[in-house]
């Protein structure tokens, strides 16, 4: 990541409009945000300002360009990435961030005191469980692992469980199941080492006690999120498989002869192209399904789980680029090795197919043009009858309007290109 000097905590000390004017008491002064090394951004804002879309962004990235300098990008709000141009490539104590069409933020670096970090550290009772000192209840797992627990702690969340019975409750359960239950009773969270099989066993045991209903719900949500991760991984693997299949189509050789390629057989070449287009459409459909799935379910995931999925997606990009390079090499090898006679044979074979191809493409473009026209009509600016008086509402509405106009402009430009392409295509037909 470029610009490591941005990492740290920053505070907004000034706010201005793009036209150069400044506003008093905007409410943005005092807003703090921390940029960490993992690409996460953590905002510290008042309750009133939480309506501003910028403060719902959880990730950031910094990149440098020759024309714009350093650019700080926050993402994502409703599919939008909010960009700020920076007045410095390597800021030290202060930086001015400019969002085109919206505002300028004057930020200064904040040096966190050790005491402040200590106060923000989460307190946990887990060390008491791990050390086992002064534990007054001893529970033995199936592998004879002993847990020395404290009745005063476990009774807080498990008040209906007969802890003083003999043998104690949960005795004889697997170690990982006991560890998960006590991790919840001491810290009210699931352990990082939890597995799906353990979660299912915990659900079975916890369903017997009403006081462990929250633990059961957490395990059920964990299993649901794990199923989502596996579904996403499955979609990505399917996309890789389709890409490999497309590459294989162009690398196939008849009778295992190095000279007998699909270029020598026009019918085979056309079949390969059609099949590759189908496979490419499948890849596109699975990509859309993946994005839709993640968008609908991301609110059910924790910050760590969302970032884990994003990191996994980023780790697959080099593999996709490698597959794209192999595909382009295969296509180049196929068509560059064709002789003039073979090109004439392919052209003769394709002539009857051209009309069908043009009809299909023109029909598709017409449908896309209609869909874009409807989207633009829905998204066109209209009067909002609702009156919003708060500072957060005002700033949030202004930023949403900027993002809305950008999206509408892109759609209109794309609509114009589609309309022009359709006109040229119909003229050629």
C-alpha contacts under 8 A as a table, 3 or more apart, distances in Angstrom:
res1	aa1	res2	aa2	distance
1	X	4	X	7.06
1	X	61	X	7.23
1	X	62	X	6.60
1	X	63	X	7.38
2	X	62	X	5.75
2	X	63	X	5.61
2	X	64	X	7.09
3	X	6	X	5.83
3	X	7	X	7.93
3	X	62	X	6.46
3	X	63	X	7.44
3	X	70	X	7.90
3	X	89	X	6.83
3	X	90	X	6.17
4	X	7	X	5.56
4	X	37	X	7.99
4	X	90	X	7.93
5	X	8	X	7.94
5	X	90	X	5.64
5	X	91	X	6.18
5	X	92	X	6.87
6	X	35	X	7.06
6	X	90	X	7.22
6	X	91	X	6.64
7	X	34	X	7.43
7	X	35	X	4.97
7	X	36	X	5.51
7	X	37	X	6.52
8	X	34	X	5.50
8	X	35	X	5.29
8	X	36	X	6.26
8	X	109	X	7.37
8	X	110	X	7.72
9	X	32	X	6.94
9	X	33	X	5.74
9	X	34	X	4.18
9	X	35	X	6.39
9	X	109	X	5.97
9	X	110	X	5.39
9	X	111	X	7.19
9	X	112	X	7.65
10	X	32	X	5.57
10	X	33	X	5.47
10	X	34	X	6.23
10	X	107	X	6.08
10	X	108	X	5.51
10	X	109	X	4.50
10	X	110	X	5.44
11	X	29	X	7.71
11	X	30	X	5.91
11	X	31	X	5.64
11	X	32	X	4.34
11	X	33	X	6.57
11	X	107	X	5.27
11	X	108	X	5.43
11	X	109	X	6.41
11	X	110	X	6.59
12	X	15	X	7.57
12	X	28	X	6.64
12	X	29	X	5.14
12	X	30	X	5.44
12	X	31	X	5.38
12	X	32	X	6.39
12	X	105	X	6.42
12	X	106	X	5.79
12	X	107	X	4.39
12	X	108	X	6.63
13	X	28	X	7.94
13	X	29	X	4.97
13	X	30	X	6.20
13	X	105	X	7.70
13	X	106	X	5.73
13	X	107	X	5.62
13	X	108	X	6.89
14	X	28	X	7.68
14	X	29	X	5.93
14	X	105	X	5.88
14	X	106	X	4.78
14	X	107	X	7.01
15	X	22	X	6.45
15	X	23	X	6.79
15	X	26	X	7.33
15	X	28	X	6.92
15	X	29	X	7.14
15	X	103	X	7.09
15	X	104	X	5.81
15	X	105	X	4.91
15	X	106	X	6.28
16	X	20	X	6.48
16	X	21	X	5.88
16	X	22	X	4.33
16	X	23	X	6.22
16	X	103	X	5.67
16	X	104	X	5.06
16	X	105	X	6.64
17	X	20	X	5.61
17	X	21	X	5.50
17	X	22	X	6.07
17	X	23	X	7.70
17	X	102	X	6.62
17	X	103	X	4.51
17	X	104	X	6.05
18	X	21	X	7.35
18	X	98	X	7.86
18	X	100	X	7.35
18	X	101	X	6.55
18	X	102	X	6.36
18	X	103	X	5.22
18	X	104	X	6.42
23	X	26	X	6.11
25	X	28	X	7.86
25	X	29	X	7.60
26	X	29	X	7.01
26	X	391	X	6.74
27	X	30	X	7.71
27	X	49	X	7.73
27	X	391	X	6.70
27	X	392	X	7.77
28	X	31	X	5.62
28	X	49	X	7.89
31	X	43	X	7.52
31	X	44	X	6.00
31	X	45	X	5.32
31	X	46	X	7.85
32	X	43	X	5.89
32	X	44	X	5.04
32	X	45	X	6.80
33	X	41	X	6.54
33	X	42	X	5.43
33	X	43	X	4.37
33	X	44	X	6.02
34	X	41	X	5.47
34	X	42	X	5.14
34	X	43	X	6.59
35	X	39	X	6.88
35	X	40	X	6.09
35	X	41	X	4.79
35	X	42	X	6.89
35	X	60	X	7.67
36	X	39	X	5.85
36	X	40	X	5.67
36	X	41	X	6.56
37	X	40	X	7.37
39	X	59	X	5.59
39	X	60	X	5.44
39	X	61	X	6.33
40	X	58	X	5.82
40	X	59	X	4.42
40	X	60	X	6.13
41	X	57	X	7.46
41	X	58	X	5.24
41	X	59	X	5.27
41	X	60	X	6.31
42	X	58	X	6.69
43	X	55	X	6.37
45	X	49	X	6.28
45	X	50	X	6.86
45	X	55	X	7.85
46	X	49	X	5.51
46	X	50	X	6.83
47	X	50	X	5.53
48	X	51	X	6.88
48	X	390	X	7.44
48	X	391	X	7.28
48	X	392	X	5.34
48	X	393	X	7.92
49	X	52	X	5.71
49	X	55	X	7.86
49	X	391	X	7.27
49	X	392	X	4.27
49	X	393	X	7.53
50	X	53	X	7.64
50	X	55	X	6.25
50	X	56	X	7.36
50	X	392	X	6.91
51	X	55	X	7.77
51	X	392	X	5.70
51	X	393	X	6.07
51	X	396	X	5.77
52	X	55	X	5.85
52	X	56	X	7.40
52	X	392	X	5.96
52	X	393	X	6.97
52	X	395	X	6.17
52	X	396	X	3.88
52	X	397	X	7.56
52	X	399	X	7.46
53	X	56	X	5.41
53	X	57	X	7.22
53	X	77	X	6.30
53	X	396	X	5.97
53	X	399	X	7.19
53	X	400	X	7.18
54	X	57	X	5.71
54	X	74	X	7.46
54	X	77	X	7.39
54	X	82	X	7.21
55	X	58	X	7.95
56	X	76	X	7.86
56	X	77	X	6.81
57	X	60	X	7.97
57	X	74	X	6.01
57	X	75	X	5.03
57	X	76	X	5.33
57	X	77	X	6.20
58	X	74	X	7.42
58	X	75	X	6.48
58	X	76	X	7.27
59	X	74	X	5.90
59	X	75	X	5.49
59	X	76	X	7.35
60	X	72	X	7.06
60	X	73	X	5.42
60	X	74	X	4.45
60	X	75	X	6.08
61	X	72	X	6.06
61	X	73	X	5.35
61	X	74	X	6.82
62	X	70	X	6.87
62	X	71	X	5.69
62	X	72	X	4.74
62	X	73	X	6.26
63	X	70	X	5.81
63	X	71	X	5.55
63	X	72	X	6.94
64	X	68	X	7.30
64	X	69	X	5.22
64	X	70	X	4.36
64	X	71	X	6.12
64	X	89	X	7.57
65	X	68	X	5.42
65	X	69	X	5.05
65	X	70	X	6.55
65	X	71	X	7.90
66	X	69	X	5.83
68	X	71	X	7.19
68	X	85	X	7.06
69	X	85	X	7.44
69	X	86	X	7.08
69	X	87	X	7.69
69	X	88	X	7.46
69	X	89	X	6.33
70	X	85	X	6.28
70	X	86	X	5.41
70	X	87	X	7.52
70	X	88	X	6.74
70	X	89	X	5.05
71	X	83	X	6.69
71	X	84	X	5.71
71	X	85	X	4.63
71	X	86	X	5.76
72	X	83	X	5.80
72	X	84	X	5.12
72	X	85	X	6.35
72	X	86	X	6.98
73	X	81	X	6.41
73	X	82	X	5.65
73	X	83	X	4.42
73	X	84	X	6.25
74	X	81	X	5.77
74	X	82	X	5.15
74	X	83	X	6.38
75	X	79	X	7.96
75	X	80	X	6.75
75	X	81	X	4.75
75	X	82	X	6.35
76	X	79	X	5.70
76	X	80	X	5.43
76	X	81	X	5.21
76	X	82	X	7.41
77	X	80	X	5.06
77	X	81	X	6.72
77	X	82	X	7.98
80	X	403	X	7.21
82	X	99	X	7.61
83	X	99	X	6.02
83	X	100	X	7.94
84	X	97	X	5.34
84	X	98	X	4.91
84	X	99	X	4.57
84	X	100	X	7.41
85	X	97	X	5.55
85	X	98	X	5.02
85	X	99	X	6.50
86	X	89	X	6.92
86	X	95	X	6.74
86	X	96	X	5.86
86	X	97	X	4.90
86	X	98	X	6.57
87	X	95	X	6.42
87	X	96	X	5.64
87	X	97	X	6.86
88	X	91	X	5.48
88	X	95	X	6.61
88	X	96	X	7.89
91	X	94	X	6.26
91	X	95	X	6.01
92	X	95	X	7.82
92	X	109	X	7.42
93	X	108	X	5.67
93	X	109	X	5.11
94	X	106	X	7.39
94	X	107	X	5.53
94	X	108	X	4.10
94	X	109	X	5.84
95	X	106	X	6.10
95	X	107	X	5.38
95	X	108	X	6.43
96	X	104	X	6.74
96	X	105	X	5.63
96	X	106	X	4.53
96	X	107	X	6.13
97	X	104	X	5.52
97	X	105	X	5.02
97	X	106	X	6.43
97	X	107	X	7.62
98	X	102	X	7.97
98	X	103	X	6.04
98	X	104	X	4.35
98	X	105	X	6.42
99	X	102	X	5.50
99	X	103	X	5.48
99	X	104	X	6.24
100	X	103	X	6.99
101	X	402	X	6.36
102	X	398	X	7.21
102	X	399	X	6.34
102	X	402	X	6.66
112	X	116	X	6.53
112	X	117	X	7.07
113	X	116	X	5.21
113	X	117	X	6.59
114	X	117	X	5.12
114	X	118	X	6.21
115	X	118	X	4.99
115	X	119	X	6.24
116	X	119	X	5.15
116	X	120	X	6.34
117	X	120	X	5.13
117	X	121	X	6.32
118	X	121	X	5.23
124	X	127	X	7.27
124	X	186	X	7.52
124	X	187	X	5.95
125	X	128	X	5.55
125	X	129	X	7.05
125	X	186	X	5.46
125	X	187	X	6.10
126	X	129	X	5.11
126	X	130	X	6.23
126	X	183	X	6.94
126	X	186	X	5.73
126	X	187	X	6.20
127	X	130	X	4.93
127	X	131	X	5.91
128	X	131	X	5.33
128	X	132	X	5.77
128	X	133	X	6.75
129	X	132	X	5.13
129	X	133	X	7.98
129	X	147	X	7.74
129	X	148	X	7.01
129	X	149	X	6.17
129	X	150	X	7.89
129	X	182	X	7.88
129	X	186	X	7.36
132	X	135	X	5.59
132	X	147	X	7.31
132	X	148	X	5.01
132	X	149	X	6.49
133	X	148	X	7.60
134	X	150	X	7.33
135	X	138	X	7.38
135	X	148	X	4.90
135	X	149	X	4.81
135	X	150	X	4.67
135	X	151	X	7.67
136	X	148	X	6.86
136	X	149	X	6.37
136	X	150	X	5.56
136	X	151	X	6.56
137	X	148	X	5.74
137	X	149	X	5.28
137	X	150	X	6.22
137	X	151	X	6.65
137	X	163	X	7.69
137	X	164	X	7.80
137	X	168	X	7.75
138	X	146	X	6.48
138	X	147	X	5.67
138	X	148	X	4.70
138	X	149	X	6.38
138	X	168	X	7.60
139	X	146	X	5.68
139	X	147	X	5.19
139	X	148	X	6.64
139	X	149	X	7.68
139	X	168	X	6.19
139	X	169	X	7.64
139	X	170	X	7.26
139	X	171	X	5.56
140	X	143	X	7.91
140	X	144	X	5.48
140	X	145	X	5.61
140	X	146	X	4.46
140	X	147	X	6.30
140	X	171	X	5.38
140	X	172	X	6.12
141	X	144	X	5.12
141	X	145	X	5.12
141	X	146	X	6.28
141	X	147	X	7.83
141	X	170	X	7.98
141	X	171	X	5.82
141	X	172	X	4.61
141	X	173	X	5.19
141	X	174	X	5.59
141	X	175	X	5.28
141	X	178	X	7.10
142	X	145	X	7.23
142	X	171	X	7.55
142	X	172	X	4.31
142	X	173	X	5.27
142	X	174	X	5.12
142	X	175	X	6.64
143	X	172	X	7.93
143	X	174	X	7.02
143	X	175	X	6.92
145	X	175	X	6.76
149	X	154	X	7.49
150	X	153	X	5.49
150	X	154	X	6.34
151	X	154	X	5.28
151	X	155	X	5.83
151	X	163	X	7.13
152	X	155	X	5.69
152	X	156	X	7.00
153	X	156	X	5.58
153	X	157	X	7.88
153	X	185	X	7.41
153	X	186	X	6.75
154	X	157	X	6.07
154	X	158	X	5.72
154	X	159	X	7.56
154	X	182	X	7.74
154	X	185	X	5.58
154	X	186	X	6.85
155	X	158	X	4.68
155	X	159	X	4.46
155	X	160	X	7.81
155	X	161	X	7.67
155	X	163	X	7.99
156	X	159	X	5.93
156	X	185	X	7.80
157	X	185	X	6.02
157	X	211	X	6.35
157	X	212	X	7.51
158	X	161	X	5.54
158	X	185	X	7.27
158	X	211	X	5.43
158	X	212	X	6.83
159	X	162	X	7.99
159	X	211	X	6.96
160	X	209	X	7.41
160	X	210	X	7.79
160	X	211	X	6.60
161	X	169	X	7.48
161	X	209	X	7.26
162	X	165	X	5.66
162	X	168	X	7.63
162	X	169	X	6.83
163	X	168	X	5.87
163	X	169	X	6.24
164	X	168	X	6.40
165	X	168	X	5.14
165	X	169	X	7.05
166	X	169	X	7.83
167	X	171	X	6.81
168	X	171	X	5.95
170	X	173	X	5.87
170	X	178	X	7.15
173	X	177	X	6.58
173	X	178	X	6.42
174	X	177	X	5.34
174	X	178	X	6.38
175	X	178	X	5.19
175	X	179	X	6.00
176	X	179	X	4.92
176	X	180	X	6.14
176	X	194	X	7.90
176	X	198	X	6.68
177	X	180	X	5.19
177	X	181	X	6.36
177	X	198	X	5.87
177	X	199	X	7.76
177	X	201	X	6.80
177	X	202	X	5.90
178	X	181	X	5.16
178	X	182	X	6.16
179	X	182	X	5.30
179	X	183	X	5.86
180	X	183	X	5.01
180	X	184	X	6.31
180	X	190	X	6.36
180	X	191	X	6.22
180	X	194	X	7.32
180	X	202	X	7.50
181	X	184	X	5.27
181	X	185	X	6.34
181	X	202	X	7.22
181	X	215	X	7.77
182	X	185	X	4.85
182	X	186	X	5.98
183	X	186	X	5.33
183	X	187	X	5.73
183	X	188	X	6.88
183	X	189	X	6.61
183	X	190	X	6.42
183	X	191	X	6.41
184	X	187	X	5.25
184	X	188	X	4.10
184	X	189	X	4.88
184	X	190	X	5.96
184	X	215	X	6.86
185	X	188	X	5.63
190	X	194	X	7.06
190	X	218	X	7.65
190	X	219	X	7.92
191	X	194	X	5.59
194	X	198	X	6.54
194	X	199	X	6.87
195	X	198	X	5.27
195	X	199	X	6.21
196	X	199	X	5.04
196	X	200	X	6.33
196	X	223	X	6.34
196	X	226	X	7.87
197	X	200	X	5.23
197	X	201	X	6.44
198	X	201	X	5.11
198	X	202	X	6.15
199	X	202	X	5.05
199	X	203	X	6.21
199	X	219	X	5.45
199	X	220	X	7.65
199	X	222	X	7.81
199	X	223	X	7.31
200	X	203	X	5.12
200	X	204	X	6.36
200	X	219	X	7.45
201	X	204	X	5.06
201	X	205	X	6.31
202	X	205	X	5.11
202	X	206	X	5.75
202	X	216	X	7.15
202	X	219	X	7.50
203	X	206	X	5.12
203	X	207	X	5.87
203	X	215	X	7.81
203	X	216	X	5.06
203	X	219	X	6.65
203	X	220	X	7.49
204	X	207	X	5.58
204	X	208	X	7.55
205	X	208	X	6.01
206	X	209	X	5.62
206	X	210	X	7.89
206	X	212	X	5.44
206	X	213	X	6.87
206	X	215	X	7.16
206	X	216	X	6.02
207	X	210	X	7.08
207	X	212	X	7.15
207	X	213	X	6.79
207	X	216	X	6.75
209	X	212	X	5.54
209	X	213	X	7.06
210	X	213	X	5.35
211	X	214	X	7.40
212	X	215	X	5.16
212	X	216	X	6.33
213	X	216	X	5.02
213	X	217	X	6.19
214	X	217	X	5.04
214	X	218	X	6.16
215	X	218	X	5.06
215	X	219	X	6.23
216	X	219	X	5.16
216	X	220	X	6.16
217	X	220	X	5.03
217	X	221	X	6.12
218	X	221	X	5.11
218	X	222	X	6.10
219	X	222	X	4.87
219	X	223	X	6.23
220	X	223	X	5.15
220	X	224	X	6.19
221	X	224	X	4.94
221	X	225	X	6.08
222	X	225	X	5.14
222	X	226	X	6.08
223	X	226	X	5.00
223	X	227	X	6.14
224	X	227	X	5.12
224	X	228	X	6.35
225	X	228	X	4.91
225	X	229	X	6.28
225	X	300	X	7.71
225	X	301	X	6.76
226	X	229	X	5.00
226	X	230	X	6.20
227	X	230	X	5.07
227	X	231	X	6.08
228	X	231	X	4.99
228	X	232	X	6.20
229	X	232	X	5.11
229	X	233	X	6.12
229	X	309	X	7.23
230	X	233	X	4.99
230	X	234	X	5.96
231	X	234	X	4.98
231	X	235	X	6.22
232	X	235	X	5.10
232	X	236	X	6.25
232	X	290	X	6.25
233	X	236	X	5.10
233	X	237	X	6.11
234	X	237	X	5.07
234	X	238	X	6.13
235	X	238	X	5.03
235	X	239	X	6.27
235	X	286	X	6.25
235	X	287	X	7.69
235	X	290	X	6.74
236	X	239	X	5.05
236	X	240	X	6.31
236	X	286	X	7.96
236	X	287	X	7.92
237	X	240	X	5.01
237	X	241	X	6.14
238	X	241	X	4.96
238	X	242	X	6.17
238	X	283	X	7.83
238	X	286	X	7.95
239	X	242	X	5.13
239	X	243	X	6.18
239	X	282	X	7.84
239	X	283	X	5.18
239	X	286	X	6.91
239	X	287	X	7.73
240	X	243	X	5.08
240	X	244	X	6.18
240	X	320	X	7.30
241	X	244	X	5.09
241	X	245	X	6.14
242	X	245	X	4.95
242	X	246	X	6.29
242	X	279	X	5.82
242	X	280	X	7.32
242	X	282	X	7.54
242	X	283	X	6.53
243	X	246	X	5.15
243	X	247	X	6.40
243	X	279	X	7.51
243	X	280	X	7.45
243	X	283	X	7.57
243	X	323	X	6.74
244	X	247	X	5.09
244	X	248	X	6.10
244	X	323	X	7.08
245	X	248	X	4.94
245	X	249	X	6.22
245	X	279	X	7.74
246	X	249	X	5.13
246	X	250	X	6.92
246	X	275	X	7.90
246	X	276	X	5.24
246	X	279	X	6.74
246	X	280	X	7.74
246	X	327	X	7.39
247	X	250	X	5.56
247	X	251	X	6.35
247	X	323	X	7.76
247	X	326	X	6.91
247	X	327	X	5.11
247	X	330	X	6.84
248	X	251	X	4.94
248	X	252	X	6.00
249	X	252	X	5.62
249	X	272	X	5.92
249	X	276	X	7.21
250	X	262	X	7.34
250	X	272	X	7.08
250	X	327	X	7.89
250	X	330	X	5.87
250	X	331	X	6.54
250	X	334	X	7.01
251	X	261	X	7.98
251	X	330	X	6.26
252	X	261	X	6.88
252	X	262	X	7.13
253	X	256	X	5.52
253	X	257	X	6.25
253	X	258	X	6.88
253	X	259	X	7.96
253	X	260	X	5.92
253	X	261	X	4.81
253	X	262	X	6.64
254	X	257	X	6.04
254	X	260	X	5.66
254	X	261	X	6.28
254	X	262	X	7.64
255	X	260	X	7.54
256	X	260	X	7.78
257	X	260	X	5.25
257	X	261	X	7.73
258	X	261	X	7.19
260	X	264	X	6.61
261	X	264	X	5.80
261	X	265	X	7.53
261	X	334	X	7.58
262	X	265	X	5.26
262	X	266	X	7.28
262	X	268	X	5.90
262	X	269	X	5.33
262	X	334	X	7.44
263	X	266	X	6.56
263	X	269	X	6.19
263	X	334	X	6.09
263	X	335	X	6.88
263	X	337	X	7.63
263	X	338	X	6.05
263	X	342	X	7.09
264	X	338	X	7.50
264	X	342	X	6.34
265	X	268	X	5.27
265	X	269	X	6.13
266	X	269	X	4.95
266	X	270	X	6.16
266	X	342	X	7.84
266	X	345	X	6.60
266	X	346	X	4.95
266	X	349	X	6.58
267	X	270	X	5.28
267	X	271	X	6.23
267	X	349	X	7.33
268	X	271	X	5.05
268	X	272	X	6.10
269	X	272	X	5.06
269	X	273	X	6.24
270	X	273	X	5.11
270	X	274	X	6.19
270	X	350	X	7.88
271	X	274	X	5.17
271	X	275	X	6.06
272	X	275	X	5.10
272	X	276	X	5.97
273	X	276	X	5.05
273	X	277	X	6.19
274	X	277	X	5.14
274	X	278	X	6.35
275	X	278	X	5.06
275	X	279	X	6.23
276	X	279	X	5.02
276	X	280	X	6.03
277	X	280	X	4.99
277	X	281	X	6.15
278	X	281	X	5.06
278	X	282	X	6.32
279	X	282	X	4.98
279	X	283	X	6.31
280	X	283	X	5.00
280	X	284	X	6.27
281	X	284	X	5.03
281	X	285	X	6.12
282	X	285	X	5.04
282	X	286	X	6.12
283	X	286	X	5.21
283	X	287	X	6.15
284	X	287	X	5.06
284	X	288	X	6.27
285	X	288	X	5.15
285	X	289	X	6.15
286	X	289	X	4.90
286	X	290	X	6.02
287	X	290	X	5.04
287	X	291	X	6.27
288	X	291	X	5.18
288	X	292	X	6.07
289	X	292	X	5.10
289	X	293	X	5.95
290	X	293	X	5.12
290	X	294	X	6.18
291	X	294	X	5.24
291	X	295	X	6.05
292	X	295	X	5.13
292	X	296	X	6.15
293	X	296	X	5.38
293	X	297	X	6.18
294	X	297	X	5.27
294	X	298	X	5.46
295	X	298	X	5.53
296	X	299	X	7.36
297	X	300	X	5.54
297	X	301	X	7.07
298	X	301	X	5.22
298	X	306	X	6.62
299	X	302	X	7.61
301	X	304	X	7.95
301	X	305	X	5.74
301	X	306	X	5.99
302	X	305	X	5.16
302	X	306	X	6.20
303	X	306	X	5.21
303	X	307	X	6.19
304	X	307	X	5.18
304	X	308	X	6.04
305	X	308	X	4.99
305	X	309	X	6.37
306	X	309	X	5.29
306	X	310	X	6.31
307	X	310	X	4.91
307	X	311	X	5.97
308	X	311	X	5.12
308	X	312	X	6.15
309	X	312	X	5.02
309	X	313	X	6.21
310	X	313	X	5.06
310	X	314	X	6.22
311	X	314	X	5.06
311	X	315	X	6.14
312	X	315	X	5.05
312	X	316	X	6.56
313	X	316	X	5.34
313	X	317	X	6.86
314	X	317	X	5.39
315	X	318	X	6.70
315	X	319	X	7.86
316	X	319	X	5.27
316	X	320	X	6.37
317	X	320	X	5.08
317	X	321	X	6.17
318	X	321	X	5.01
318	X	322	X	6.16
319	X	322	X	5.04
319	X	323	X	6.27
320	X	323	X	5.03
320	X	324	X	6.13
321	X	324	X	4.97
321	X	325	X	6.17
322	X	325	X	5.09
322	X	326	X	6.27
323	X	326	X	5.07
323	X	327	X	6.13
324	X	327	X	5.02
324	X	328	X	6.22
325	X	328	X	5.22
325	X	329	X	6.18
326	X	329	X	5.07
326	X	330	X	6.14
327	X	330	X	5.08
327	X	331	X	6.20
328	X	331	X	5.09
328	X	332	X	6.02
329	X	332	X	5.08
329	X	333	X	6.01
330	X	333	X	5.08
330	X	334	X	6.09
331	X	334	X	5.09
331	X	335	X	6.25
332	X	335	X	5.48
332	X	336	X	5.70
333	X	336	X	5.41
333	X	337	X	6.09
334	X	337	X	5.73
334	X	338	X	6.99
335	X	338	X	5.42
338	X	342	X	5.82
338	X	343	X	6.44
339	X	342	X	5.15
339	X	343	X	6.30
340	X	343	X	5.10
340	X	344	X	6.30
341	X	344	X	5.14
341	X	345	X	6.28
342	X	345	X	5.01
342	X	346	X	6.19
343	X	346	X	5.10
343	X	347	X	6.10
344	X	347	X	5.02
344	X	348	X	6.08
345	X	348	X	5.11
345	X	349	X	6.18
346	X	349	X	5.05
346	X	350	X	6.11
347	X	350	X	5.08
347	X	351	X	6.26
348	X	351	X	5.58
349	X	352	X	6.89
349	X	353	X	7.72
350	X	353	X	5.10
350	X	354	X	6.23
351	X	354	X	5.38
351	X	355	X	7.85
352	X	355	X	6.64
352	X	356	X	7.79
353	X	356	X	5.39
353	X	357	X	6.18
354	X	357	X	5.04
354	X	358	X	6.08
355	X	358	X	5.16
355	X	359	X	6.12
355	X	429	X	7.77
356	X	359	X	5.15
356	X	360	X	6.18
357	X	360	X	5.18
357	X	361	X	6.09
358	X	361	X	5.11
358	X	362	X	5.88
358	X	425	X	7.59
358	X	429	X	7.25
359	X	362	X	5.24
359	X	363	X	6.07
360	X	363	X	5.23
360	X	364	X	6.21
361	X	364	X	5.09
361	X	365	X	6.14
362	X	365	X	5.07
362	X	366	X	6.10
362	X	422	X	6.56
362	X	425	X	6.87
362	X	426	X	7.27
363	X	366	X	5.14
363	X	367	X	6.36
364	X	367	X	5.24
364	X	368	X	6.26
365	X	368	X	4.98
365	X	369	X	6.00
365	X	418	X	6.89
365	X	422	X	6.48
366	X	369	X	5.03
366	X	370	X	6.22
366	X	422	X	7.19
367	X	370	X	5.12
367	X	371	X	6.19
368	X	371	X	5.09
368	X	372	X	6.12
368	X	418	X	7.87
369	X	372	X	5.19
369	X	373	X	6.16
369	X	415	X	6.40
369	X	418	X	6.32
369	X	419	X	6.71
370	X	373	X	5.11
370	X	374	X	6.33
371	X	374	X	5.20
371	X	375	X	6.22
372	X	375	X	5.02
372	X	376	X	6.10
372	X	411	X	7.06
372	X	415	X	6.22
373	X	376	X	5.21
373	X	377	X	6.26
373	X	415	X	7.28
374	X	377	X	5.12
374	X	378	X	6.30
375	X	378	X	5.16
375	X	379	X	6.10
376	X	379	X	5.07
376	X	380	X	5.79
376	X	408	X	6.66
376	X	411	X	6.92
376	X	412	X	7.10
377	X	380	X	5.29
379	X	404	X	7.87
379	X	408	X	6.81
380	X	408	X	7.26
384	X	387	X	7.90
388	X	393	X	6.02
388	X	394	X	6.73
389	X	393	X	6.73
389	X	394	X	6.78
390	X	393	X	5.08
390	X	394	X	6.13
391	X	394	X	5.08
391	X	395	X	6.16
392	X	395	X	5.25
392	X	396	X	5.84
393	X	396	X	5.07
393	X	397	X	5.92
394	X	397	X	5.21
394	X	398	X	6.22
395	X	398	X	5.14
395	X	399	X	6.28
396	X	399	X	5.28
396	X	400	X	6.11
397	X	400	X	5.06
397	X	401	X	6.08
398	X	401	X	5.13
398	X	402	X	6.41
399	X	402	X	5.07
399	X	403	X	6.32
400	X	403	X	5.10
400	X	404	X	5.90
401	X	404	X	4.88
401	X	405	X	6.07
402	X	405	X	5.28
402	X	406	X	6.32
403	X	406	X	5.12
403	X	407	X	6.23
404	X	407	X	5.20
404	X	408	X	6.12
405	X	408	X	5.01
405	X	409	X	6.02
406	X	409	X	5.16
406	X	410	X	6.30
407	X	410	X	5.21
407	X	411	X	6.26
408	X	411	X	5.10
408	X	412	X	6.15
409	X	412	X	5.13
409	X	413	X	6.18
410	X	413	X	5.17
410	X	414	X	6.15
411	X	414	X	5.06
411	X	415	X	5.96
412	X	415	X	4.88
412	X	416	X	6.18
413	X	416	X	5.14
413	X	417	X	6.39
414	X	417	X	5.11
414	X	418	X	6.19
415	X	418	X	5.09
415	X	419	X	6.11
416	X	419	X	5.08
416	X	420	X	6.17
417	X	420	X	5.19
417	X	421	X	6.07
418	X	421	X	5.08
418	X	422	X	6.04
419	X	422	X	5.09
419	X	423	X	6.26
420	X	423	X	5.11
420	X	424	X	6.31
421	X	424	X	5.19
421	X	425	X	6.07
422	X	425	X	5.06
422	X	426	X	6.08
423	X	426	X	5.26
423	X	427	X	6.11
424	X	427	X	5.05
424	X	428	X	6.25
425	X	428	X	5.17
425	X	429	X	6.30
426	X	429	X	5.07
